[in-house]
Amino acid sequence: MAEAVVGILVGSESDRPRMQPALDELDARGIGWELEVRSAHRNPDAVAEYAKSAAGRGLKVLVCGAGLAAALPGAVAAQTDLPVIGVPLRSSSSVLDGLDALLSIAQMPPGVPVAAVGVDAARNAAVLAARILALLD
């Protein structure tokens, strides 16, 4: 497996299956990745540590899948200068079917950018990560 250059974060183990298309796309392109489960709400210090150490560990792009309030991508972007791509995820707990997560990811304050793909569009996040990596190569 190639050295990890894309870090993928999810807030809950239950989010992993919806992020699988991103892993498959990165694998198909020969791009190394790592996946971690760290919650912005339940363990913000672990999220901050991950984001702060990402560049030093060789990561170039971070992809964060999150549902409901979708704080994870923004919490990560606040702690790193690396590009962050947010994947809004549908949740059975949401009455808005993922729109809440999309708006949370897209409406970041100035100076804390997060790219947003469509709801449950993990594959598109991987394609965008690959395009960002191509600019660095």
N, CA, C and O atoms as a GROMACS GRO file, in nm:
protein
  548
    1MET      N    1   0.085  -0.119   0.000
    1MET     CA    2   0.000   0.000   0.000
    1MET      C    3   0.089   0.124   0.000
    1MET      O    4   0.193   0.127   0.066
    2ALA      N    5   0.047   0.225  -0.073
    2ALA     CA    6   0.121   0.350  -0.082
    2ALA      C    7   0.119   0.423   0.052
    2ALA      O    8   0.027   0.406   0.132
    3GLU      N    9   0.221   0.505   0.074
    3GLU     CA   10   0.226   0.586   0.196
    3GLU      C   11   0.104   0.676   0.201
    3GLU      O   12   0.062   0.732   0.100
    4ALA      N   13   0.046   0.691   0.320
    4ALA     CA   14  -0.075   0.771   0.336
    4ALA      C   15  -0.046   0.918   0.309
    4ALA      O   16   0.042   0.977   0.370
    5VAL      N   17  -0.123   0.977   0.217
    5VAL     CA   18  -0.117   1.120   0.190
    5VAL      C   19  -0.253   1.185   0.208
    5VAL      O   20  -0.265   1.308   0.210
    6VAL      N   21  -0.357   1.103   0.221
    6VAL     CA   22  -0.492   1.151   0.248
    6VAL      C   23  -0.536   1.096   0.383
    6VAL      O   24  -0.535   0.975   0.406
    7GLY      N   25  -0.574   1.186   0.470
    7GLY     CA   26  -0.630   1.146   0.599
    7GLY      C   27  -0.780   1.155   0.593
    7GLY      O   28  -0.836   1.257   0.551
    8ILE      N   29  -0.847   1.048   0.634
    8ILE     CA   30  -0.993   1.046   0.634
    8ILE      C   31  -1.039   1.031   0.778
    8ILE      O   32  -0.999   0.939   0.848
    9LEU      N   33  -1.124   1.123   0.819
    9LEU     CA   34  -1.178   1.123   0.955
    9LEU      C   35  -1.329   1.108   0.951
    9LEU      O   36  -1.396   1.166   0.866
   10VAL      N   37  -1.381   1.032   1.044
   10VAL     CA   38  -1.525   1.025   1.067
   10VAL      C   39  -1.548   1.038   1.216
   10VAL      O   40  -1.461   1.004   1.296
   11GLY      N   41  -1.663   1.086   1.253
   11GLY     CA   42  -1.693   1.108   1.394
   11GLY      C   43  -1.743   0.986   1.466
   11GLY      O   44  -1.746   0.982   1.589
   12SER      N   45  -1.784   0.884   1.390
   12SER     CA   46  -1.842   0.764   1.450
   12SER      C   47  -1.812   0.644   1.361
   12SER      O   48  -1.806   0.656   1.239
   13GLU      N   49  -1.795   0.531   1.422
   13GLU     CA   50  -1.772   0.407   1.346
   13GLU      C   51  -1.886   0.381   1.248
   13GLU      O   52  -1.866   0.321   1.142
   14SER      N   53  -2.006   0.425   1.283
   14SER     CA   54  -2.121   0.402   1.194
   14SER      C   55  -2.113   0.482   1.064
   14SER      O   56  -2.187   0.455   0.970
   15ASP      N   57  -2.022   0.580   1.058
   15ASP     CA   58  -2.003   0.659   0.936
   15ASP      C   59  -1.912   0.590   0.835
   15ASP      O   60  -1.910   0.627   0.717
   16ARG      N   61  -1.837   0.492   0.880
   16ARG     CA   62  -1.738   0.427   0.794
   16ARG      C   63  -1.798   0.371   0.663
   16ARG      O   64  -1.741   0.394   0.557
   17PRO      N   65  -1.909   0.299   0.668
   17PRO     CA   66  -1.961   0.243   0.542
   17PRO      C   67  -1.994   0.349   0.436
   17PRO      O   68  -1.975   0.324   0.317
   18ARG      N   69  -2.042   0.465   0.479
   18ARG     CA   70  -2.075   0.570   0.381
   18ARG      C   71  -1.950   0.636   0.325
   18ARG      O   72  -1.957   0.702   0.221
   19MET      N   73  -1.837   0.620   0.392
   19MET     CA   74  -1.710   0.675   0.342
   19MET      C   75  -1.634   0.574   0.257
   19MET      O   76  -1.532   0.608   0.196
   20GLN      N   77  -1.682   0.450   0.251
   20GLN     CA   78  -1.614   0.345   0.175
   20GLN      C   79  -1.590   0.382   0.028
   20GLN      O   80  -1.484   0.347  -0.026
   21PRO      N   81  -1.684   0.450  -0.040
   21PRO     CA   82  -1.656   0.487  -0.178
   21PRO      C   83  -1.530   0.574  -0.193
   21PRO      O   84  -1.462   0.566  -0.296
   22ALA      N   85  -1.498   0.655  -0.094
   22ALA     CA   86  -1.375   0.736  -0.099
   22ALA      C   87  -1.253   0.645  -0.090
   22ALA      O   88  -1.156   0.664  -0.163
   23LEU      N   89  -1.258   0.548  -0.001
   23LEU     CA   90  -1.146   0.455   0.014
   23LEU      C   91  -1.125   0.375  -0.114
   23LEU      O   92  -1.012   0.355  -0.158
   24ASP      N   93  -1.235   0.330  -0.173
   24ASP     CA   94  -1.227   0.253  -0.298
   24ASP      C   95  -1.167   0.337  -0.410
   24ASP      O   96  -1.084   0.289  -0.487
   25GLU      N   97  -1.209   0.463  -0.420
   25GLU     CA   98  -1.158   0.552  -0.525
   25GLU      C   99  -1.009   0.579  -0.506
   25GLU      O  100  -0.932   0.576  -0.602
   26LEU      N  101  -0.969   0.605  -0.383
   26LEU     CA  102  -0.826   0.630  -0.358
   26LEU      C  103  -0.744   0.505  -0.388
   26LEU      O  104  -0.635   0.514  -0.445
   27ASP      N  105  -0.795   0.389  -0.349
   27ASP     CA  106  -0.726   0.263  -0.380
   27ASP      C  107  -0.711   0.245  -0.531
   27ASP      O  108  -0.604   0.208  -0.580
   28ALA      N  109  -0.817   0.272  -0.605
   28ALA     CA  110  -0.815   0.256  -0.750
   28ALA      C  111  -0.712   0.348  -0.815
   28ALA      O  112  -0.658   0.316  -0.922
   29ARG      N  113  -0.684   0.460  -0.752
   29ARG     CA  114  -0.587   0.555  -0.806
   29ARG      C  115  -0.447   0.534  -0.748
   29ARG      O  116  -0.354   0.606  -0.785
   30GLY      N  117  -0.432   0.438  -0.659
   30GLY     CA  118  -0.301   0.412  -0.600
   30GLY      C  119  -0.258   0.518  -0.500
   30GLY      O  120  -0.139   0.538  -0.479
   31ILE      N  121  -0.355   0.586  -0.440
   31ILE     CA  122  -0.327   0.692  -0.343
   31ILE      C  123  -0.341   0.636  -0.202
   31ILE      O  124  -0.445   0.579  -0.168
   32GLY      N  125  -0.237   0.652  -0.123
   32GLY     CA  126  -0.239   0.600   0.014
   32GLY      C  127  -0.326   0.686   0.105
   32GLY      O  128  -0.332   0.808   0.091
   33TRP      N  129  -0.393   0.619   0.199
   33TRP     CA  130  -0.483   0.687   0.290
   33TRP      C  131  -0.478   0.622   0.427
   33TRP      O  132  -0.432   0.509   0.443
   34GLU      N  133  -0.526   0.696   0.525
   34GLU     CA  134  -0.550   0.641   0.659
   34GLU      C  135  -0.688   0.686   0.702
   34GLU      O  136  -0.734   0.794   0.663
   35LEU      N  137  -0.754   0.606   0.783
   35LEU     CA  138  -0.887   0.640   0.833
   35LEU      C  139  -0.885   0.634   0.984
   35LEU      O  140  -0.836   0.538   1.044
   36GLU      N  141  -0.938   0.738   1.046
   36GLU     CA  142  -0.948   0.746   1.192
   36GLU      C  143  -1.091   0.781   1.230
   36GLU      O  144  -1.162   0.850   1.156
   37VAL      N  145  -1.132   0.734   1.347
   37VAL     CA  146  -1.261   0.771   1.405
   37VAL      C  147  -1.232   0.862   1.523
   37VAL      O  148  -1.176   0.820   1.624
   38ARG      N  149  -1.272   0.989   1.509
   38ARG     CA  150  -1.251   1.088   1.616
   38ARG      C  151  -1.367   1.187   1.611
   38ARG      O  152  -1.395   1.246   1.507
   39SER      N  153  -1.432   1.204   1.721
   39SER     CA  154  -1.551   1.288   1.727
   39SER      C  155  -1.517   1.429   1.773
   39SER      O  156  -1.451   1.449   1.874
   40ALA      N  157  -1.563   1.527   1.696
   40ALA     CA  158  -1.543   1.668   1.733
   40ALA      C  159  -1.619   1.704   1.860
   40ALA      O  160  -1.580   1.795   1.932
   41HIS      N  161  -1.727   1.632   1.887
   41HIS     CA  162  -1.806   1.662   2.006
   41HIS      C  163  -1.766   1.580   2.128
   41HIS      O  164  -1.762   1.632   2.239
   42ARG      N  165  -1.735   1.453   2.107
   42ARG     CA  166  -1.703   1.365   2.220
   42ARG      C  167  -1.555   1.368   2.259
   42ARG      O  168  -1.521   1.341   2.374
   43ASN      N  169  -1.467   1.401   2.164
   43ASN     CA  170  -1.324   1.404   2.193
   43ASN      C  171  -1.253   1.511   2.110
   43ASN      O  172  -1.171   1.479   2.024
   44PRO      N  173  -1.284   1.638   2.136
   44PRO     CA  174  -1.226   1.746   2.056
   44PRO      C  175  -1.074   1.755   2.064
   44PRO      O  176  -1.010   1.796   1.968
   45ASP      N  177  -1.016   1.717   2.177
   45ASP     CA  178  -0.870   1.722   2.190
   45ASP      C  179  -0.803   1.624   2.095
   45ASP      O  180  -0.698   1.654   2.038
   46ALA      N  181  -0.862   1.507   2.077
   46ALA     CA  182  -0.806   1.407   1.984
   46ALA      C  183  -0.817   1.456   1.840
   46ALA      O  184  -0.728   1.430   1.759
   47VAL      N  185  -0.925   1.524   1.807
   47VAL     CA  186  -0.941   1.581   1.673
   47VAL      C  187  -0.836   1.688   1.649
   47VAL      O  188  -0.772   1.690   1.543
   48ALA      N  189  -0.817   1.776   1.746
   48ALA     CA  190  -0.718   1.882   1.732
   48ALA      C  191  -0.578   1.824   1.717
   48ALA      O  192  -0.500   1.871   1.634
   49GLU      N  193  -0.546   1.723   1.795
   49GLU     CA  194  -0.414   1.660   1.787
   49GLU      C  195  -0.392   1.597   1.650
   49GLU      O  196  -0.284   1.609   1.593
   50TYR      N  197  -0.494   1.531   1.598
   50TYR     CA  198  -0.484   1.469   1.466
   50TYR      C  199  -0.458   1.575   1.359
   50TYR      O  200  -0.367   1.560   1.277
   51ALA      N  201  -0.537   1.682   1.361
   51ALA     CA  202  -0.524   1.787   1.261
   51ALA      C  203  -0.390   1.858   1.269
   51ALA      O  204  -0.327   1.884   1.167
   52LYS      N  205  -0.345   1.888   1.389
   52LYS     CA  206  -0.218   1.958   1.407
   52LYS      C  207  -0.099   1.874   1.364
   52LYS      O  208   0.002   1.929   1.318
   53SER      N  209  -0.108   1.744   1.378
   53SER     CA  210   0.005   1.656   1.346
   53SER      C  211   0.001   1.601   1.203
   53SER      O  212   0.096   1.536   1.160
   54ALA      N  213  -0.107   1.627   1.130
   54ALA     CA  214  -0.128   1.564   0.999
   54ALA      C  215  -0.016   1.597   0.900
   54ALA      O  216   0.039   1.505   0.839
   55ALA      N  217   0.018   1.722   0.882
   55ALA     CA  218   0.120   1.760   0.784
   55ALA      C  219   0.255   1.700   0.821
   55ALA      O  220   0.328   1.653   0.734
   56GLY      N  221   0.288   1.701   0.947
   56GLY     CA  222   0.415   1.645   0.993
   56GLY      C  223   0.425   1.495   0.972
   56GLY      O  224   0.534   1.439   0.970
   57ARG      N  225   0.309   1.429   0.957
   57ARG     CA  226   0.306   1.285   0.932
   57ARG      C  227   0.297   1.254   0.783
   57ARG      O  228   0.283   1.138   0.745
   58GLY      N  229   0.305   1.358   0.698
   58GLY     CA  230   0.307   1.337   0.554
   58GLY      C  231   0.173   1.347   0.484
   58GLY      O  232   0.165   1.328   0.362
   59LEU      N  233   0.068   1.377   0.558
   59LEU     CA  234  -0.063   1.392   0.494
   59LEU      C  235  -0.068   1.524   0.418
   59LEU      O  236  -0.009   1.623   0.460
   60LYS      N  237  -0.138   1.524   0.306
   60LYS     CA  238  -0.147   1.642   0.220
   60LYS      C  239  -0.289   1.697   0.209
   60LYS      O  240  -0.307   1.816   0.183
   61VAL      N  241  -0.389   1.612   0.228
   61VAL     CA  242  -0.530   1.650   0.218
   61VAL      C  243  -0.606   1.573   0.324
   61VAL      O  244  -0.577   1.456   0.351
   62LEU      N  245  -0.704   1.638   0.385
   62LEU     CA  246  -0.788   1.573   0.485
   62LEU      C  247  -0.933   1.570   0.436
   62LEU      O  248  -0.984   1.670   0.384
   63VAL      N  249  -0.998   1.457   0.453
   63VAL     CA  250  -1.138   1.439   0.415
   63VAL      C  251  -1.213   1.401   0.542
   63VAL      O  252  -1.176   1.306   0.611
   64CYS      N  253  -1.319   1.476   0.573
   64CYS     CA  254  -1.395   1.452   0.695
   64CYS      C  255  -1.541   1.424   0.663
   64CYS      O  256  -1.608   1.508   0.602
   65GLY      N  257  -1.590   1.309   0.702
   65GLY     CA  258  -1.730   1.275   0.686
   65GLY      C  259  -1.804   1.303   0.815
   65GLY      O  260  -1.761   1.261   0.922
   66ALA      N  261  -1.916   1.375   0.805
   66ALA     CA  262  -1.989   1.410   0.927
   66ALA      C  263  -2.137   1.431   0.896
   66ALA      O  264  -2.173   1.480   0.789
   67GLY      N  265  -2.221   1.393   0.990
   67GLY     CA  266  -2.364   1.414   0.979
   67GLY      C  267  -2.415   1.509   1.084
   67GLY      O  268  -2.339   1.558   1.168
   68LEU      N  269  -2.544   1.535   1.079
   68LEU     CA  270  -2.611   1.624   1.173
   68LEU      C  271  -2.545   1.761   1.178
   68LEU      O  272  -2.541   1.830   1.076
   69ALA      N  273  -2.492   1.803   1.293
   69ALA     CA  274  -2.430   1.936   1.305
   69ALA      C  275  -2.299   1.945   1.228
   69ALA      O  276  -2.252   2.055   1.201
   70ALA      N  277  -2.241   1.832   1.192
   70ALA     CA  278  -2.123   1.825   1.104
   70ALA      C  279  -2.010   1.917   1.146
   70ALA      O  280  -1.956   1.991   1.064
   71ALA      N  281  -1.974   1.913   1.272
   71ALA     CA  282  -1.868   2.000   1.323
   71ALA      C  283  -1.728   1.952   1.287
   71ALA      O  284  -1.634   2.031   1.289
   72LEU      N  285  -1.712   1.825   1.254
   72LEU     CA  286  -1.579   1.768   1.235
   72LEU      C  287  -1.496   1.839   1.128
   72LEU      O  288  -1.381   1.874   1.158
   73PRO      N  289  -1.546   1.863   1.007
   73PRO     CA  290  -1.461   1.930   0.908
   73PRO      C  291  -1.413   2.068   0.954
   73PRO      O  292  -1.296   2.101   0.936
   74GLY      N  293  -1.499   2.146   1.013
   74GLY     CA  294  -1.461   2.279   1.060
   74GLY      C  295  -1.364   2.273   1.177
   74GLY      O  296  -1.271   2.354   1.184
   75ALA      N  297  -1.385   2.179   1.268
   75ALA     CA  298  -1.293   2.164   1.380
   75ALA      C  299  -1.155   2.126   1.331
   75ALA      O  300  -1.054   2.170   1.387
   76VAL      N  301  -1.148   2.044   1.228
   76VAL     CA  302  -1.019   2.005   1.169
   76VAL      C  303  -0.956   2.125   1.098
   76VAL      O  304  -0.838   2.154   1.117
   77ALA      N  305  -1.034   2.194   1.015
   77ALA     CA  306  -0.982   2.307   0.939
   77ALA      C  307  -0.929   2.418   1.030
   77ALA      O  308  -0.838   2.492   0.992
   78ALA      N  309  -0.985   2.430   1.149
   78ALA     CA  310  -0.939   2.531   1.244
   78ALA      C  311  -0.801   2.500   1.300
   78ALA      O  312  -0.736   2.588   1.358
   79GLN      N  313  -0.755   2.375   1.282
   79GLN     CA  314  -0.629   2.332   1.344
   79GLN      C  315  -0.518   2.301   1.244
   79GLN      O  316  -0.411   2.256   1.284
   80THR      N  317  -0.542   2.323   1.114
   80THR     CA  318  -0.441   2.288   1.013
   80THR      C  319  -0.450   2.383   0.894
   80THR      O  320  -0.553   2.445   0.871
   81ASP      N  321  -0.341   2.392   0.820
   81ASP     CA  322  -0.341   2.468   0.695
   81ASP      C  323  -0.362   2.376   0.575
   81ASP      O  324  -0.367   2.424   0.461
   82LEU      N  325  -0.373   2.246   0.597
   82LEU     CA  326  -0.398   2.152   0.489
   82LEU      C  327  -0.538   2.172   0.432
   82LEU      O  328  -0.628   2.217   0.504
   83PRO      N  329  -0.559   2.140   0.304
   83PRO     CA  330  -0.695   2.145   0.250
   83PRO      C  331  -0.784   2.042   0.320
   83PRO      O  332  -0.743   1.929   0.345
   84VAL      N  333  -0.904   2.084   0.352
   84VAL     CA  334  -1.002   1.998   0.419
   84VAL      C  335  -1.126   1.989   0.330
   84VAL      O  336  -1.180   2.090   0.287
   85ILE      N  337  -1.169   1.867   0.304
   85ILE     CA  338  -1.289   1.841   0.225
   85ILE      C  339  -1.393   1.779   0.318
   85ILE      O  340  -1.366   1.677   0.382
   86GLY      N  341  -1.509   1.840   0.324
   86GLY     CA  342  -1.616   1.788   0.408
   86GLY      C  343  -1.716   1.708   0.328
   86GLY      O  344  -1.759   1.749   0.220
   87VAL      N  345  -1.753   1.592   0.381
   87VAL     CA  346  -1.855   1.508   0.319
   87VAL      C  347  -1.976   1.506   0.413
   87VAL      O  348  -1.973   1.440   0.517
   88PRO      N  349  -2.083   1.579   0.378
   88PRO     CA  350  -2.202   1.574   0.461
   88PRO      C  351  -2.269   1.436   0.448
   88PRO      O  352  -2.290   1.386   0.337
   89LEU      N  353  -2.301   1.379   0.561
   89LEU     CA  354  -2.359   1.244   0.563
   89LEU      C  355  -2.503   1.246   0.612
   89LEU      O  356  -2.538   1.319   0.704
   90ARG      N  357  -2.585   1.165   0.547
   90ARG     CA  358  -2.722   1.148   0.594
   90ARG      C  359  -2.719   1.079   0.730
   90ARG      O  360  -2.628   1.001   0.760
   91SER      N  361  -2.818   1.109   0.810
   91SER     CA  362  -2.830   1.045   0.940
   91SER      C  363  -2.976   1.011   0.966
   91SER      O  364  -3.066   1.089   0.936
   92SER      N  365  -2.997   0.895   1.023
   92SER     CA  366  -3.135   0.856   1.057
   92SER      C  367  -3.192   0.947   1.166
   92SER      O  368  -3.314   0.952   1.184
   93SER      N  369  -3.106   1.018   1.238
   93SER     CA  370  -3.150   1.110   1.344
   93SER      C  371  -3.190   1.247   1.290
   93SER      O  372  -3.247   1.328   1.363
   94SER      N  373  -3.160   1.272   1.164
   94SER     CA  374  -3.184   1.404   1.106
   94SER      C  375  -3.321   1.410   1.040
   94SER      O  376  -3.361   1.318   0.969
   95VAL      N  377  -3.392   1.519   1.065
   95VAL     CA  378  -3.519   1.539   0.995
   95VAL      C  379  -3.494   1.609   0.861
   95VAL      O  380  -3.587   1.626   0.782
   96LEU      N  381  -3.368   1.650   0.834
   96LEU     CA  382  -3.336   1.724   0.712
   96LEU      C  383  -3.261   1.639   0.610
   96LEU      O  384  -3.219   1.692   0.507
   97ASP      N  385  -3.243   1.510   0.636
   97ASP     CA  386  -3.187   1.416   0.540
   97ASP      C  387  -3.050   1.457   0.485
   97ASP      O  388  -3.020   1.438   0.367
   98GLY      N  389  -2.966   1.514   0.571
   98GLY     CA  390  -2.831   1.551   0.531
   98GLY      C  391  -2.813   1.697   0.497
   98GLY      O  392  -2.700   1.745   0.489
   99LEU      N  393  -2.923   1.770   0.476
   99LEU     CA  394  -2.911   1.912   0.446
   99LEU      C  395  -2.849   1.988   0.563
   99LEU      O  396  -2.773   2.082   0.542
  100ASP      N  397  -2.881   1.948   0.684
  100ASP     CA  398  -2.822   2.011   0.802
  100ASP      C  399  -2.669   1.997   0.800
  100ASP      O  400  -2.597   2.092   0.829
  101ALA      N  401  -2.621   1.879   0.767
  101ALA     CA  402  -2.477   1.857   0.760
  101ALA      C  403  -2.414   1.938   0.647
  101ALA      O  404  -2.307   1.997   0.665
  102LEU      N  405  -2.480   1.942   0.532
  102LEU     CA  406  -2.428   2.020   0.419
  102LEU      C  407  -2.414   2.167   0.456
  102LEU      O  408  -2.311   2.228   0.430
  103LEU      N  409  -2.517   2.224   0.518
  103LEU     CA  410  -2.512   2.365   0.556
  103LEU      C  411  -2.405   2.390   0.662
  103LEU      O  412  -2.338   2.493   0.659
  104SER      N  413  -2.390   2.298   0.756
  104SER     CA  414  -2.288   2.314   0.860
  104SER      C  415  -2.148   2.316   0.799
  104SER      O  416  -2.062   2.393   0.844
  105ILE      N  417  -2.124   2.233   0.699
  105ILE     CA  418  -1.993   2.226   0.635
  105ILE      C  419  -1.970   2.346   0.544
  105ILE      O  420  -1.860   2.402   0.542
  106ALA      N  421  -2.072   2.386   0.469
  106ALA     CA  422  -2.054   2.493   0.371
  106ALA      C  423  -2.048   2.632   0.434
  106ALA      O  424  -1.990   2.723   0.374
  107GLN      N  425  -2.106   2.650   0.550
  107GLN     CA  426  -2.114   2.783   0.611
  107GLN      C  427  -2.006   2.807   0.715
  107GLN      O  428  -2.034   2.833   0.831
  108MET      N  429  -1.880   2.799   0.671
  108MET     CA  430  -1.768   2.821   0.762
  108MET      C  431  -1.735   2.970   0.769
  108MET      O  432  -1.758   3.043   0.673
  109PRO      N  433  -1.680   3.014   0.882
  109PRO     CA  434  -1.643   3.156   0.894
  109PRO      C  435  -1.521   3.190   0.810
  109PRO      O  436  -1.444   3.101   0.773
  110PRO      N  437  -1.501   3.318   0.780
  110PRO     CA  438  -1.383   3.359   0.702
  110PRO      C  439  -1.254   3.310   0.768
  110PRO      O  440  -1.237   3.317   0.890
  111GLY      N  441  -1.163   3.261   0.685
  111GLY     CA  442  -1.034   3.214   0.734
  111GLY      C  443  -1.029   3.069   0.774
  111GLY      O  444  -0.922   3.018   0.807
  112VAL      N  445  -1.144   3.000   0.772
  112VAL     CA  446  -1.149   2.858   0.807
  112VAL      C  447  -1.221   2.785   0.694
  112VAL      O  448  -1.335   2.740   0.711
  113PRO      N  449  -1.155   2.772   0.577
  113PRO     CA  450  -1.224   2.714   0.462
  113PRO      C  451  -1.237   2.561   0.471
  113PRO      O  452  -1.147   2.491   0.517
  114VAL      N  453  -1.350   2.514   0.425
  114VAL     CA  454  -1.375   2.371   0.409
  114VAL      C  455  -1.445   2.355   0.274
  114VAL      O  456  -1.548   2.416   0.249
  115ALA      N  457  -1.387   2.272   0.188
  115ALA     CA  458  -1.455   2.239   0.062
  115ALA      C  459  -1.568   2.143   0.094
  115ALA      O  460  -1.553   2.057   0.181
  116ALA      N  461  -1.680   2.156   0.027
  116ALA     CA  462  -1.793   2.067   0.053
  116ALA      C  463  -1.834   1.996  -0.076
  116ALA      O  464  -1.845   2.058  -0.182
  117VAL      N  465  -1.855   1.866  -0.064
  117VAL     CA  466  -1.911   1.789  -0.174
  117VAL      C  467  -2.057   1.760  -0.138
  117VAL      O  468  -2.103   1.800  -0.032
  118GLY      N  469  -2.128   1.693  -0.226
  118GLY     CA  470  -2.269   1.664  -0.203
  118GLY      C  471  -2.291   1.566  -0.088
  118GLY      O  472  -2.198   1.501  -0.040
  119VAL      N  473  -2.415   1.558  -0.047
  119VAL     CA  474  -2.453   1.467   0.061
  119VAL      C  475  -2.422   1.323   0.021
  119VAL      O  476  -2.461   1.277  -0.086
  120ASP      N  477  -2.351   1.254   0.107
  120ASP     CA  478  -2.308   1.114   0.087
  120ASP      C  479  -2.220   1.098  -0.038
  120ASP      O  480  -2.216   0.989  -0.096
  121ALA      N  481  -2.150   1.202  -0.079
  121ALA     CA  482  -2.067   1.199  -0.200
  121ALA      C  483  -1.920   1.175  -0.166
  121ALA      O  484  -1.833   1.252  -0.205
  122ALA      N  485  -1.893   1.068  -0.093
  122ALA     CA  486  -1.757   1.037  -0.051
  122ALA      C  487  -1.664   1.014  -0.170
  122ALA      O  488  -1.548   1.052  -0.167
  123ARG      N  489  -1.716   0.951  -0.274
  123ARG     CA  490  -1.632   0.928  -0.392
  123ARG      C  491  -1.586   1.060  -0.452
  123ARG      O  492  -1.469   1.074  -0.489
  124ASN      N  493  -1.676   1.158  -0.462
  124ASN     CA  494  -1.636   1.288  -0.515
  124ASN      C  495  -1.530   1.354  -0.427
  124ASN      O  496  -1.442   1.424  -0.479
  125ALA      N  497  -1.537   1.333  -0.298
  125ALA     CA  498  -1.434   1.388  -0.209
  125ALA      C  499  -1.298   1.328  -0.242
  125ALA      O  500  -1.197   1.398  -0.240
  126ALA      N  501  -1.295   1.200  -0.271
  126ALA     CA  502  -1.169   1.134  -0.307
  126ALA      C  503  -1.117   1.185  -0.441
  126ALA      O  504  -0.996   1.206  -0.457
  127VAL      N  505  -1.206   1.206  -0.537
  127VAL     CA  506  -1.165   1.260  -0.667
  127VAL      C  507  -1.109   1.401  -0.649
  127VAL      O  508  -1.007   1.435  -0.708
  128LEU      N  509  -1.173   1.482  -0.567
  128LEU     CA  510  -1.123   1.617  -0.540
  128LEU      C  511  -0.988   1.611  -0.470
  128LEU      O  512  -0.898   1.688  -0.504
  129ALA      N  513  -0.972   1.522  -0.374
  129ALA     CA  514  -0.843   1.505  -0.307
  129ALA      C  515  -0.736   1.469  -0.408
  129ALA      O  516  -0.625   1.522  -0.401
  130ALA      N  517  -0.767   1.378  -0.501
  130ALA     CA  518  -0.670   1.338  -0.603
  130ALA      C  519  -0.631   1.456  -0.692
  130ALA      O  520  -0.515   1.470  -0.729
  131ARG      N  521  -0.726   1.541  -0.725
  131ARG     CA  522  -0.696   1.659  -0.807
  131ARG      C  523  -0.608   1.759  -0.732
  131ARG      O  524  -0.518   1.820  -0.790
  132ILE      N  525  -0.634   1.775  -0.603
  132ILE     CA  526  -0.548   1.862  -0.521
  132ILE      C  527  -0.407   1.804  -0.516
  132ILE      O  528  -0.309   1.877  -0.531
  133LEU      N  529  -0.395   1.674  -0.496
  133LEU     CA  530  -0.264   1.610  -0.492
  133LEU      C  531  -0.191   1.625  -0.625
  133LEU      O  532  -0.069   1.641  -0.627
  134ALA      N  533  -0.264   1.620  -0.735
  134ALA     CA  534  -0.202   1.635  -0.868
  134ALA      C  535  -0.137   1.773  -0.881
  134ALA      O  536  -0.036   1.787  -0.949
  135LEU      N  537  -0.194   1.874  -0.819
  135LEU     CA  538  -0.136   2.008  -0.824
  135LEU      C  539  -0.003   2.014  -0.747
  135LEU      O  540   0.083   2.097  -0.777
  136LEU      N  541   0.012   1.928  -0.649
  136LEU     CA  542   0.133   1.926  -0.567
  136LEU      C  543   0.245   1.844  -0.629
  136LEU      O  544   0.360   1.852  -0.585
  137ASP      N  545   0.211   1.765  -0.730
  137ASP     CA  546   0.307   1.672  -0.789
  137ASP      C  547   0.376   1.736  -0.909
  137ASP      O  548   0.460   1.673  -0.972
   0.00000   0.00000   0.00000
